[in-house]
Amino acid sequence: MKNSDVKETRTIAILSHGAAGKTSLADAMLFVAGAVDVQGSVEDDTSVFMHEPEEIERKITITSALGFLDWKGARIHIIDTPGYINFLEETKGSLKAVDGAVIIVSALSGVKAETEKIYKYACDYEIPRIAFVSKLDKERADFFRAVGDMEKYFCKGALVLQLPIGLEAEFSGVVDLLKMKALTFAGDGSGKTEEKEIPESMMQDAEAYRKKLVEQIAETEDGLLETYLDKGDLSPEEIISGLKHGTLAGGLLPVLCGSPVMNIGIQQLIDAVIMCLPSPAERAGIVPVKGVNPKTGEEETRKPQGDEPLAALVFKTAIDPFAGKLSLVRVFSGTLKADSTVTNSTKQVKEKIGTLYAIQGKKQISVQSIPAGQIGAVAKLKETLTGDTLCSEANPIILEYARFIDPVMSFAIEPKSRGDEEKVSTGVHKLIEEDPTLRFGYDEQTKEMILSGMGQVHLEVSLEKLKRKFGAEVTMKTPKVPYKETIKAKASAQGKYKKQTGGHGQYGDAWIEIAPVSRGEGFQFVDKIVGGVIPRQYIPAVEKGLVDAMREGYLAGYPLVDIRATLYDGSYHTVDSSEMAFKVAASMGFKKAMAAAKPVLLEPVMHVEVVAPDDTLGAVIGDLNSRRGKVQGVTPQANGQVIRAQVPMAEMLTYAPTLNSLTSGRGMYTMEFFGYQDVPSHLAQKLIKERGEHQEKEK
């Protein structure tokens, strides 16, 4: 592979909220560097990075896409990531494969909630960052508002390296504050640059921002600060050195600007990627490549060198129904070679490596190896999934992958064509291989297939893929809530089944006492028969009859739980008694006792944690209260509050869009099952009535 020197490699993600221009910037970088002959366009459906039909239709990035370019002796790998709220977990996973990031901030919208979240992901993973203010050629563009947003929401170390020359239709170039020169661009989109003196009208601002730039860089190192205080300035070499040091340490966020569509500032951005962002070797010096040896359980490190043992992370899987599975890998150490055998240390299996590819959008370029620090793809691995580690058998290691949040929205799905259940299940499991943020299961109580994801758009897109790739078409509806029933009081009754027909009759007589037990204890059966009033061979039939009756419910047909049923008396007939007769008798006695045992309806309650900005705290808590939620506490954290509450599941089925609306997309939540609680009587009566009407219709 060309440019395989680890010191001359950069692997970056382009990050921002949706519609900020990430894909346009990635396309422009490939074109300016000569990696493609024609610049791709999102609007014209010719983007290198946006090629899935669901993306083209919506004009948004749904899945991370790869590309690469060569620039001034360096190989730069680019991952274009999603920015919409429903797909941010995909972005989180891709960040495990990169050493640096370009954060785009739109000159129109500034920093949005999604950009905040993604920036936090990058900080959590200690990924050095530079920023690029885009869309300066659009109406209402405001460069300084964008920089102000970065200082407010990102870090105080936003370091302006360029100033725009003109705005909106007058935007024609940038002032380079490192060189103190004006760079003007041809208006034909070619990216051709002419270096000039700074316009007199901009000189005062340029000098002020240059002074601020030098001061911020000087503060990153004691030696530079001493030099600056002594001489009042820094040399170009000292500025470049301090700029990189500050960026790698995370204290500085270099800010550039331009227009991807007009190809203004793109060359300078690529230069900044090489100048400010780390090679794999430099990143490993800050954040060592660590993993766990599966044999010893001990932590080990790997150096990003070709002569180290192989350690590669599968950070994404793409499945094509015709071409098969493609595993996208980041090689952290050693070299992944075609036609070799490696170990999947996560699954403890061997995998045969066949063809390797470099990925340029949807184009696959065959290569013989993928060296340390670089990204590529492996075709048709049998056992390997997203998050797995590939390594040498002699030196096993398991690398850490991203931890995704639990799905926030669930829908019931059913095939449009009868008999397609197997096709749907197989297709969904293939989708989950591509997208591990999806969850799929079958609810035994409600008899529904449940698909869960990060939001309604996420699930809709997944089902569009299910139809396109695997020919399985389904309808999507709100899932049923798995209510249950229980009792509040002790009661007893006789169940007597006596039926006389020609020949042998049927006779069973059982006295049943039922009593409530603690929540979660389930069903308990107690046999207190003495003296043989009921023969031992019929006791299991009594228990079976009780279990069947509990499954059918009493109030609304929901399963009964947390009941102790005691068989304490009865009688039998030497000829007519049978297992069937006692099973029926037990069921009859149980139902009679239920009438006096104060039956109630139970609903599942979720433990919910909501992260909300300070200024929306009251609105979010008020909404949770309106959903019958019980707030357990509020804990401050950086940029917001964490609200802990217990909320009925029925009230949380459509919570995601409401929270987005209340917090302007800045809130997020997780929830997990907490337990079952009584349904308030007025709601229970309504549910029982609706359930009865539904059952009548089904008859």
DOLOMAR-224585 format. One record per residue (C-alpha): residue in one letter; z, x, y; residue number from 1. Coordinates in steps of 0.02 Angstrom, whole numbers. Layout:
<sites>
  logu      zz      xx      yy  lumdo
     A       Z       X       Y    NUM
...
</sites>
This chain:
<sites>
  logu      zz      xx      yy  lumdo
     M       0       0       0      1
     K     -46      65     172      2
     N      97     115     287      3
     S     221     127     145      4
     D     337     249     237      5
     V     501     158     250      6
     K     532     233     423      7
     E     369     156     485      8
     T     404     -18     416      9
     R     467    -170     510     10
     T     506    -336     428     11
     I     540    -474     554     12
     A     564    -661     565     13
     I     504    -764     712     14
     L     639    -890     757     15
     S     661   -1038     872     16
     H     669   -1227     882     17
     G     517   -1330     838     18
     A     367   -1330     957     19
     A     425   -1172    1048     20
     G     268   -1080     993     21
     K     324    -975     843     22
     T     166   -1000     742     23
     S      54    -972     892     24
     L     144    -809     928     25
     A     127    -751     747     26
     D     -59    -791     749     27
     A     -80    -698     914     28
     M       8    -544     846     29
     L    -110    -535     696     30
     F    -262    -554     807     31
     V    -210    -426     937     32
     A    -172    -300     800     33
     G    -341    -329     717     34
     A    -267    -400     557     35
     V    -382    -552     577     36
     D    -551    -566     662     37
     V    -523    -736     742     38
     Q    -360    -794     819     39
     G    -285    -939     724     40
     S    -239   -1099     814     41
     V    -113   -1233     769     42
     E    -208   -1362     871     43
     D    -374   -1324     785     44
     D    -295   -1318     610     45
     T    -350   -1136     591     46
     S    -179   -1051     594     47
     V    -152    -913     467     48
     F      28    -965     446     49
     M      17   -1156     446     50
     H     -88   -1209     297     51
     E      10   -1340     198     52
     P     -68   -1514     221     53
     E     101   -1588     271     54
     E     116   -1455     408     55
     I     -61   -1478     472     56
     E     -37   -1666     484     57
     R     127   -1652     580     58
     K      84   -1492     676     59
     I     254   -1419     631     60
     T     311   -1275     520     61
     I     394   -1345     364     62
     T     399   -1192     251     63
     S     414   -1007     292     64
     A     246    -916     290     65
     L     206    -731     277     66
     G      84    -615     364     67
     F      70    -430     404     68
     L     -12    -313     527     69
     D     -31    -126     556     70
     W       8     -59     729     71
     K      17     121     789     72
     G      52     186     613     73
     A     180      53     568     74
     R     166     -91     444     75
     I     247    -248     516     76
     H     285    -395     401     77
     I     306    -563     489     78
     I     391    -719     423     79
     D     352    -874     526     80
     T     500    -991     500     81
     P     533   -1178     525     82
     G     626   -1232     680     83
     Y     654   -1419     654     84
     I     829   -1475     607     85
     N     778   -1540     434     86
     F     709   -1370     381     87
     L     831   -1243     452     88
     E     904   -1200     281     89
     E     731   -1134     234     90
     T     744   -1020     386     91
     K     918    -964     334     92
     G     851    -911     164     93
     S     708    -812     242     94
     L     828    -714     351     95
     K     894    -629     193     96
     A     725    -541     180     97
     V     710    -467     356     98
     D     782    -324     458     99
     G     749    -395     632    100
     A     702    -552     725    101
     V     604    -612     875    102
     I     689    -762     955    103
     I     569    -871    1054    104
     V     635    -968    1202    105
     S     515   -1091    1281    106
     A     496   -1078    1469    107
     L     484   -1269    1467    108
     S     632   -1323    1361    109
     G     744   -1170    1363    110
     V     871   -1150    1223    111
     K     885   -1303    1111    112
     A    1018   -1344     981    113
     E     911   -1283     837    114
     T     885   -1115     925    115
     E    1073   -1099     944    116
     K    1099   -1128     759    117
     I     962   -1007     707    118
     Y    1028    -875     827    119
     K    1199    -896     747    120
     Y    1122    -871     574    121
     A    1045    -708     635    122
     C    1213    -653     706    123
     D    1303    -698     545    124
     Y    1181    -590     446    125
     E    1194    -450     578    126
     I    1007    -452     610    127
     P     956    -361     771    128
     R     857    -472     890    129
     I     738    -468    1035    130
     A     684    -621    1135    131
     F     516    -681    1199    132
     V     498    -813    1334    133
     S     340    -911    1292    134
     K     232   -1044    1373    135
     L     238    -967    1546    136
     D      61   -1032    1574    137
     K     116   -1214    1556    138
     E     166   -1336    1693    139
     R     351   -1332    1741    140
     A     374   -1160    1662    141
     D     534   -1075    1721    142
     F     566    -897    1661    143
     F     734    -876    1746    144
     R     804   -1039    1677    145
     A     757    -979    1503    146
     V     848    -814    1533    147
     G     998    -909    1601    148
     D    1002   -1016    1443    149
     M    1004    -858    1337    150
     E    1151    -788    1434    151
     K    1242    -955    1417    152
     Y    1207    -994    1234    153
     F    1167    -825    1154    154
     C    1252    -676    1233    155
     K    1291    -597    1400    156
     G    1183    -450    1351    157
     A    1015    -534    1383    158
     L     918    -385    1452    159
     V     761    -425    1550    160
     L     625    -296    1512    161
     Q     483    -390    1596    162
     L     457    -510    1741    163
     P     311    -634    1743    164
     I     174    -616    1872    165
     G     143    -793    1929    166
     L     186    -950    1832    167
     E      94   -1101    1761    168
     A     -92   -1089    1801    169
     E     -60    -931    1905    170
     F      21    -835    1763    171
     S     -82    -676    1743    172
     G      29    -535    1683    173
     V     199    -453    1676    174
     V     295    -320    1767    175
     D     356    -187    1644    176
     L     529    -137    1707    177
     L     536      16    1594    178
     K     377      91    1667    179
     M     394       0    1834    180
     K     211     -48    1824    181
     A     118    -214    1832    182
     L      15    -261    1680    183
     T    -122    -387    1715    184
     F    -224    -470    1579    185
     A    -402    -528    1563    186
     G    -413    -717    1568    187
     D    -524    -726    1413    188
     G    -385    -720    1284    189
     S    -435    -547    1223    190
     G    -268    -470    1272    191
     K    -353    -328    1369    192
     T    -229    -252    1490    193
     E    -246    -164    1656    194
     E    -101     -63    1724    195
     K     -73     -77    1912    196
     E      59     -50    2043    197
     I     189    -187    2060    198
     P     139    -317    2192    199
     E     236    -292    2352    200
     S     298    -472    2345    201
     M     384    -435    2179    202
     M     451    -261    2215    203
     Q     624    -317    2274    204
     D     654    -422    2117    205
     A     583    -285    2006    206
     E     699    -153    2080    207
     A     850    -268    2063    208
     Y     813    -309    1881    209
     R     773    -126    1844    210
     K     944     -75    1913    211
     K    1029    -209    1809    212
     L     932    -152    1655    213
     V     987      29    1674    214
     E    1168     -22    1703    215
     Q    1172    -132    1547    216
     I    1096       6    1441    217
     A    1217     136    1511    218
     E    1364      28    1459    219
     T    1312      35    1276    220
     E    1367     217    1252    221
     D    1501     323    1334    222
     G    1383     471    1353    223
     L    1251     367    1441    224
     L    1381     289    1554    225
     E    1443     460    1607    226
     T    1265     516    1644    227
     Y    1229     358    1743    228
     L    1388     373    1846    229
     D    1351     556    1878    230
     K    1164     544    1919    231
     G    1143     361    1968    232
     D    1000     339    1844    233
     L     944     375    1666    234
     S     790     467    1604    235
     P     654     367    1514    236
     E     708     447    1349    237
     E     890     399    1379    238
     I     839     221    1423    239
     I     737     202    1263    240
     S     876     278    1158    241
     G    1010     168    1235    242
     L     900      14    1223    243
     K     878      37    1036    244
     H    1060      80    1007    245
     G    1117     -74    1103    246
     T     995    -187    1011    247
     L    1042    -123     838    248
     A    1227    -140     878    249
     G    1197    -319     933    250
     G    1262    -301    1110    251
     L    1091    -309    1193    252
     L     956    -442    1180    253
     P     796    -368    1256    254
     V     693    -506    1339    255
     L     503    -500    1352    256
     C     383    -636    1406    257
     G     204    -696    1391    258
     S      84    -826    1326    259
     P      23    -821    1144    260
     V    -123    -937    1182    261
     M    -185    -826    1325    262
     N    -135    -665    1232    263
     I     -29    -608    1378    264
     G     114    -491    1332    265
     I      76    -488    1146    266
     Q      37    -301    1132    267
     Q     195    -262    1229    268
     L     296    -374    1111    269
     I     229    -281     958    270
     D     274    -117    1043    271
     A     449    -184    1072    272
     V     465    -234     888    273
     I     434     -53     840    274
     M     539      18     982    275
     C     692     -96     973    276
     L     703    -169     798    277
     P     756     -66     647    278
     S     661       5     502    279
     P     739     -33     332    280
     A     821     139     337    281
     E     897     107     509    282
     R     957     -67     458    283
     A    1039       3     302    284
     G    1134     123     415    285
     I    1210     -29     502    286
     V    1219    -154     359    287
     P    1209     -64     191    288
     V    1113    -149      51    289
     K    1254    -208     -62    290
     G    1263    -300    -226    291
     V    1370    -322    -380    292
     N    1343    -233    -544    293
     P    1342    -377    -671    294
     K    1408    -263    -808    295
     T    1559    -193    -716    296
     G    1586    -321    -577    297
     E    1596    -176    -454    298
     E    1509    -174    -285    299
     E    1364     -52    -271    300
     T    1246       0    -132    301
     R    1061      42    -134    302
     K     966     152     -13    303
     P     794      92      47    304
     Q     703     235     -37    305
     G     565     241    -166    306
     D     663     355    -282    307
     E     812     237    -291    308
     P     830     112    -435    309
     L     734     -49    -406    310
     A     824    -191    -316    311
     A     719    -337    -255    312
     L     770    -511    -197    313
     V     664    -666    -229    314
     F     689    -757     -64    315
     K     561    -896     -87    316
     T     459    -981    -223    317
     A     291   -1068    -200    318
     I     221   -1175    -340    319
     D      40   -1227    -352    320
     P      -4   -1350    -492    321
     F    -164   -1250    -526    322
     A    -123   -1069    -482    323
     G      56   -1076    -547    324
     K     215   -1002    -475    325
     L     219    -868    -342    326
     S     384    -777    -310    327
     L     401    -698    -138    328
     V     507    -541    -146    329
     R     587    -417     -28    330
     V     604    -246    -108    331
     F     765    -165     -45    332
     S     758      -7    -149    333
     G     642      78    -272    334
     T     464      18    -300    335
     L     406    -141    -384    336
     K     251     -99    -486    337
     A     115    -207    -561    338
     D     106    -217    -751    339
     S     287    -167    -775    340
     T     442    -245    -850    341
     V     598    -277    -746    342
     T     765    -364    -772    343
     N     815    -525    -687    344
     S     999    -481    -669    345
     T    1045    -654    -606    346
     K     980    -740    -764    347
     Q    1006    -589    -879    348
     V     827    -595    -942    349
     K     677    -478    -940    350
     E     523    -523    -838    351
     K     347    -456    -857    352
     I     273    -408    -689    353
     G      86    -443    -691    354
     T     -12    -450    -529    355
     L      69    -409    -362    356
     Y       6    -471    -195    357
     A      20    -438     -10    358
     I      22    -607      77    359
     Q     -79    -650     233    360
     G     -48    -835     257    361
     K    -127    -923     109    362
     K    -231    -768      69    363
     Q    -169    -661     -76    364
     I    -220    -478     -78    365
     S    -195    -387    -243    366
     V     -90    -227    -232    367
     Q     -26    -105    -362    368
     S     150     -89    -294    369
     I     273    -152    -164    370
     P     377      -7     -96    371
     A     554     -10     -29    372
     G     576    -106     133    373
     Q     422    -215     111    374
     I     379    -392      62    375
     G     254    -457     -64    376
     A     231    -582    -204    377
     V     236    -585    -394    378
     A     135    -710    -493    379
     K     193    -818    -638    380
     L     370    -759    -673    381
     K     439    -869    -811    382
     E     626    -878    -781    383
     T     648    -817    -603    384
     L     697    -935    -463    385
     T     735    -919    -277    386
     G     889    -813    -248    387
     D     871    -709    -407    388
     T     874    -519    -409    389
     L     744    -411    -497    390
     C     801    -236    -542    391
     S     787     -96    -669    392
     E     871    -125    -836    393
     A     963      41    -828    394
     N    1036       8    -654    395
     P    1071    -180    -640    396
     I    1127    -258    -477    397
     I    1139    -435    -409    398
     L    1101    -451    -224    399
     E    1180    -587    -119    400
     Y    1070    -732     -65    401
     A    1096    -866      68    402
     R    1221   -1005      39    403
     F    1146   -1172      86    404
     I    1245   -1319     153    405
     D    1253   -1476      47    406
     P    1120   -1608      75    407
     V    1161   -1732     214    408
     M    1053   -1880     163    409
     S    1012   -1965      -1    410
     F     884   -2094     -52    411
     A     851   -2185    -214    412
     I     674   -2159    -279    413
     E     579   -2258    -408    414
     P     402   -2233    -476    415
     K     268   -2349    -407    416
     S     190   -2355    -581    417
     R     291   -2405    -733    418
     G     316   -2267    -859    419
     D     302   -2128    -728    420
     E     488   -2083    -735    421
     E     454   -1925    -834    422
     K     314   -1871    -717    423
     V     427   -1900    -566    424
     S     571   -1804    -643    425
     T     462   -1656    -693    426
     G     378   -1650    -521    427
     V     543   -1659    -427    428
     H     616   -1517    -529    429
     K     462   -1412    -484    430
     L     493   -1454    -300    431
     I     673   -1397    -318    432
     E     610   -1228    -380    433
     E     516   -1214    -214    434
     D     654   -1291    -109    435
     P     832   -1262    -173    436
     T     903   -1369     -31    437
     L     846   -1524    -126    438
     R     961   -1609    -252    439
     F     908   -1730    -387    440
     G    1008   -1832    -511    441
     Y    1026   -1996    -602    442
     D    1170   -2114    -559    443
     E    1228   -2190    -722    444
     Q    1319   -2331    -635    445
     T    1181   -2388    -516    446
     K    1039   -2338    -636    447
     E     948   -2250    -494    448
     M     862   -2083    -473    449
     I     941   -2004    -318    450
     L     851   -1873    -212    451
     S     955   -1786     -79    452
     G     899   -1672      61    453
     M     927   -1614     240    454
     G     863   -1772     323    455
     Q     737   -1912     312    456
     V     588   -1805     366    457
     H     635   -1673     237    458
     L     638   -1804      99    459
     E     477   -1888     159    460
     V     386   -1721     160    461
     S     453   -1680     -14    462
     L     388   -1845     -82    463
     E     218   -1816      -1    464
     K     213   -1648     -94    465
     L     266   -1737    -253    466
     K     115   -1852    -240    467
     R      -8   -1716    -186    468
     K      43   -1581    -309    469
     F     101   -1677    -460    470
     G      19   -1848    -445    471
     A     186   -1940    -445    472
     E     202   -2077    -314    473
     V     370   -2157    -279    474
     T     453   -2279    -160    475
     M     608   -2226     -65    476
     K     754   -2340     -24    477
     T     935   -2328      28    478
     P    1040   -2293    -127    479
     K    1165   -2417    -192    480
     V    1347   -2376    -161    481
     P    1439   -2350    -327    482
     Y    1582   -2473    -298    483
     K    1715   -2494    -430    484
     E    1852   -2621    -466    485
     T    2035   -2607    -513    486
     I    2196   -2709    -516    487
     K    2355   -2712    -414    488
     A    2475   -2804    -532    489
     K    2528   -2814    -714    490
     A    2471   -2964    -817    491
     S    2451   -3015    -997    492
     A    2351   -3145   -1093    493
     Q    2298   -3196   -1267    494
     G    2121   -3178   -1324    495
     K    2084   -3284   -1474    496
     Y    1912   -3295   -1551    497
     K    1893   -3424   -1688    498
     K    1725   -3482   -1748    499
     Q    1689   -3579   -1907    500
     T    1515   -3586   -1978    501
     G    1448   -3610   -2151    502
     G    1527   -3482   -2267    503
     H    1637   -3350   -2185    504
     G    1698   -3387   -2007    505
     Q    1755   -3270   -1869    506
     Y    1936   -3245   -1821    507
     G    2020   -3123   -1705    508
     D    2181   -3140   -1605    509
     A    2242   -3007   -1483    510
     W    2376   -3008   -1348    511
     I    2331   -2890   -1208    512
     E    2438   -2827   -1065    513
     I    2352   -2738    -920    514
     A    2435   -2635    -784    515
     P    2374   -2523    -642    516
     V    2389   -2333    -655    517
     S    2371   -2199    -522    518
     R    2201   -2177    -441    519
     G    2089   -2064    -542    520
     E    2182   -2084    -709    521
     G    2042   -2192    -780    522
     F    2065   -2305    -931    523
     Q    2212   -2290   -1049    524
     F    2231   -2386   -1212    525
     V    2402   -2408   -1291    526
     D    2425   -2473   -1467    527
     K    2595   -2557   -1491    528
     I    2555   -2655   -1646    529
     V    2696   -2650   -1774    530
     G    2722   -2736   -1940    531
     G    2536   -2749   -1976    532
     V    2507   -2906   -1872    533
     I    2335   -2833   -1842    534
     P    2268   -2717   -1979    535
     R    2235   -2537   -1926    536
     Q    2048   -2548   -1959    537
     Y    2030   -2676   -1819    538
     I    2122   -2578   -1683    539
     P    1969   -2472   -1633    540
     A    1869   -2634   -1615    541
     V    1999   -2699   -1493    542
     E    1984   -2540   -1389    543
     K    1793   -2553   -1393    544
     G    1802   -2733   -1332    545
     L    1915   -2680   -1187    546
     V    1799   -2536   -1139    547
     D    1648   -2652   -1139    548
     A    1740   -2780   -1032    549
     M    1789   -2645    -905    550
     R    1611   -2586    -894    551
     E    1553   -2763    -848    552
     G    1684   -2782    -711    553
     Y    1766   -2941    -653    554
     L    1744   -2974    -467    555
     A    1565   -2918    -439    556
     G    1508   -2834    -597    557
     Y    1562   -2658    -546    558
     P    1652   -2548    -675    559
     L    1841   -2567    -685    560
     V    1945   -2409    -673    561
     D    2125   -2347    -674    562
     I    2196   -2476    -794    563
     R    2315   -2461    -940    564
     A    2279   -2592   -1073    565
     T    2412   -2620   -1206    566
     L    2381   -2712   -1369    567
     Y    2553   -2777   -1416    568
     D    2530   -2930   -1530    569
     G    2404   -3035   -1622    570
     S    2359   -3108   -1790    571
     Y    2219   -3101   -1916    572
     H    2138   -3197   -2059    573
     T    2118   -3113   -2226    574
     V    1943   -3182   -2248    575
     D    1870   -3223   -2077    576
     S    1933   -3074   -1974    577
     S    1809   -2935   -1932    578
     E    1783   -2794   -1810    579
     M    1665   -2903   -1710    580
     A    1792   -3044   -1699    581
     F    1928   -2928   -1632    582
     K    1807   -2847   -1510    583
     V    1767   -3019   -1437    584
     A    1950   -3072   -1439    585
     A    2001   -2916   -1342    586
     S    1868   -2948   -1211    587
     M    1926   -3130   -1192    588
     G    2108   -3081   -1173    589
     F    2065   -2946   -1048    590
     K    1966   -3064    -937    591
     K    2105   -3194    -941    592
     A    2232   -3064    -890    593
     M    2119   -3002    -748    594
     A    2134   -3169    -660    595
     A    2320   -3140    -635    596
     A    2316   -2952    -605    597
     K    2261   -2957    -421    598
     P    2090   -2874    -443    599
     V    2021   -2777    -294    600
     L    1858   -2691    -249    601
     L    1856   -2502    -226    602
     E    1734   -2398    -124    603
     P    1697   -2211    -128    604
     V    1766   -2116      22    605
     M    1695   -1950      81    606
     H    1783   -1802     160    607
     V    1675   -1766     312    608
     E    1675   -1614     426    609
     V    1576   -1632     586    610
     V    1540   -1486     704    611
     A    1510   -1557     878    612
     P    1492   -1479    1051    613
     D    1644   -1501    1164    614
     D    1556   -1621    1281    615
     T    1514   -1743    1139    616
     L    1683   -1740    1050    617
     G    1739   -1911    1114    618
     A    1575   -1995    1069    619
     V    1574   -1921     894    620
     I    1754   -1971     858    621
     G    1722   -2145     927    622
     D    1572   -2164     812    623
     L    1672   -2106     660    624
     N    1808   -2233     703    625
     S    1676   -2370     713    626
     R    1624   -2321     536    627
     R    1800   -2355     473    628
     G    1834   -2169     472    629
     K    2008   -2095     479    630
     V    2009   -1934     582    631
     Q    2125   -1808     500    632
     G    2116   -1673     631    633
     V    2012   -1576     759    634
     T    2000   -1387     762    635
     P    1920   -1287     904    636
     Q    1789   -1157     861    637
     A    1658   -1058     956    638
     N    1542   -1175    1051    639
     G    1621   -1335     987    640
     Q    1749   -1429     885    641
     V    1767   -1463     699    642
     I    1817   -1642     662    643
     R    1887   -1680     490    644
     A    1886   -1861     435    645
     Q    1885   -1976     284    646
     V    1743   -2102     295    647
     P    1680   -2233     170    648
     M    1516   -2179      88    649
     A    1435   -2345     136    650
     E    1457   -2297     320    651
     M    1382   -2122     298    652
     L    1215   -2162     216    653
     T    1120   -2156     381    654
     Y    1237   -2044     482    655
     A    1120   -1895     510    656
     P    1005   -1975     640    657
     T    1154   -2049     732    658
     L    1240   -1880     746    659
     N    1078   -1800     807    660
     S    1066   -1934     941    661
     L    1248   -1917     996    662
     T    1241   -1728    1008    663
     S    1058   -1703    1060    664
     G    1030   -1615     895    665
     R    1172   -1492     918    666
     G    1292   -1569     792    667
     M    1296   -1541     606    668
     Y    1402   -1606     464    669
     T    1446   -1584     282    670
     M    1529   -1706     165    671
     E    1597   -1711     -11    672
     F    1673   -1844    -120    673
     F    1858   -1874     -82    674
     G    1909   -2022    -189    675
     Y    1910   -2211    -205    676
     Q    2003   -2329     -89    677
     D    2022   -2517     -73    678
     V    1884   -2610      19    679
     P    1957   -2715     161    680
     S    1969   -2896     104    681
     H    1844   -2969     228    682
     L    1713   -2840     177    683
     A    1755   -2862      -7    684
     Q    1723   -3049       3    685
     K    1554   -3016      83    686
     L    1506   -2887     -49    687
     I    1560   -3000    -192    688
     K    1457   -3143    -122    689
     E    1302   -3032     -97    690
     R    1321   -2959    -271    691
     G    1332   -3134    -346    692
     E    1176   -3192    -254    693
     H    1082   -3036    -312    694
     Q    1133   -3064    -492    695
     E    1076   -3246    -483    696
     K     905   -3191    -420    697
     E     889   -3067    -562    698
     K     920   -3207    -687    699
</sites>
